[in-house]
Amino acid sequence: MSGKPHALRIGKRTDGPGWTAELDGQDIAPALRSLSLSVDSSPVATARLDLVIEDVSTHAEVDVWMPDATKDLLVRLGWTPPAEEATP
């Protein structure tokens, strides 16, 4: 995915076991299953985020809901919400 680079901060938790992860200042650690970082001769590193999103299989028509924090993160990563969700 190309576009403007994002600010990623990764660190060891100071309040217990585990890691912290912030993308553009937002804590994304609770939504991460895994994160890998690739560095090569490109001017910007590449972060691959595997988000905790449940697999939904259905043959029914459904409404899909996700927390605002997840929507905000996906939009920052380049996702465009469907037109009916983009405007209140």
N, C-alpha and C positions, 0 to 999 in steps of 0.2 A: 504494500500500500504506500503510495507516495502522498506528499502533502507537507504541511508545515511540521517541523520537528516538535516533539512534546518533551516536557521536562519530567524525568523519571528519577526518583530518589528511593534507594533501597538501603535498609539498615537493620541491625540487630535490635530487637525489642529491649528496652531498658526496664520494663515493668513485668517481665516474665519471659518464658521461652518463646521462640519464634522470630519472625521477621516483620518489618514494616515495609510498606510499598506505597508510594504516593505518585500519582500521575497528574501532572499539572496542578499540584497542591491538594488533590483529593485522595483520601485514604482508600485504596483499592484492595488492600490485603484481605479483607473478609470475602471478596468476590473471586480471589485467585485460587485456582487449583495448582497452577505452576506458572513460572516465568523463566524464560531463557533469554540471554543477551548475546548477540553476535556482533563482533567487532572485526572489521576488515579494513581495506584501504579507503572505503567510502568516508566522506566527511562526517557522517552521522551513524551511530550504532543502531542496530535493529533489535527491538524487544519483541518477543513473541509471548503473548498473554493467553493462557488457557483459563477461561473464566468458568466459574461454577454455574452452569445453566443446565437445568434439567431437560432431558430429552422427552419431548411430548409426541406421542403417536396417537392419532385419532382419525376417525372418519366423520366426525361431527363438526358442525360450525361452532366455533368458540370465540369468546372474547379473550384476548391475551393481555395480561397485566404484568408490569414489572415495576420495581421501585424507581422513584425519580432519580436516585443516585446511579442506578444502572443505565437508565435512559441517558442521563447527562454524560456518563462515561462513553457510551456507544456513540453519541453525537460528536463528542470531542475526537473520537477515533475515526470519524468520517461517515457514520451511519446517518441516513436521512429518514426520519420517521414517516410513515404513511401520511398523505395529505390530511386525512380526517383527524389525525393526532397532532399535527404540527401546529394547528391553531386552536385556541381554547374556545 
